[in-house]
Amino acid sequence: MPEEVKPAEALYDTYHDPLESRNLLNDGRYQSVLNRLKEELYSFQKRTNDPILNGPLPVQANYKVNKPDCIAASSKNPEDYDQRGRRN
């Protein structure tokens, strides 16, 4: 079975697709929704001085960071985590 890789961005209609099985990111019918959400996120990030706007955050020893190809954020598999952070 091929390994599933999650997309960097996704847009789901969680009312009609609660299992998030159909990514609408590239569906032109949702472009205005996508643009509005991106604008709202950026506005929130600016308003809250989100440090990610200055570039990637360095991984600290006490961080538990999923690898980009990890599907489940709560994975119990140690191989799903960036080993620069903590290991538990």
N, C-alpha and C positions, 0 to 999 in steps of 0.2 A: 504494500500500500504506500503511495507517495506521501512524503511528509508535508503537512499543511503549514504554510507560512502566512501569518496574518499580515494584512496590508498596513502600510504606514498610516493611511487615512481610511475612514469608512463612514458611510452615511446609511442609517437604517430607519425604516418606518416601523418603529417598535409597536405601534398599535396594530397594524396589519401583518407584521412579521416579528412577533415577539421572540422568536428563536434566532433572530438576526442572521438569517440564511441567505438573504439577497442584498448585497452591497449596491446601493443606488448612487454611489459616488460619481460614476461616469454616465449616469442616465440624465440626459439633457433636460428632462422634465423637472428635475430637482435642482437645477443650477442656481436658481434664485434662493432656494432654501439653503443650499451649501454656502453661497456667498454671504448671506445674512448671518449664518452661524459663525463663519470665519471672522466676520467683522465684529460680532459680539464677543467672541473669544479674545481677539486682539485688543479690543477696548477694555475688557476686564483685566487682561494681562498688564496693560499700560497703567490702569487705575490702581492696581495692586502691586506695582513694581515687581512683577514676576521676573526672577533672575534668569529664567530660560530664554528671555529675549536677548540676553547678552551672549548666548551661545550655550553649548552643552555644559551641564554641571559635572564637575569632577566626582568620581565615585569615592566616597569615604569608607573607611574600614567598618563603620557601624551601619552602612546601608545594605539593604537586601534588594538587589537589582536583577530583574528578569533579563535574560538574553533576548535580543530582538525576535528570535524565532520561537520563543516560548509562547504557547497558546493560552495556557491557564495561569493567571497572575498568582494564584494560590498553590501552584504546583508543589508537590512534596519531593520531586526529583532534584537532587543537588546539581545535576548537570544542566538544569534549566536556568541556573543563576550565574551571573557574572562573578567570577571567583575573586575579583578585587574587593568585593564587599563581604559581609559576614556570611557564614555558612550554616544556617539553621532554619 
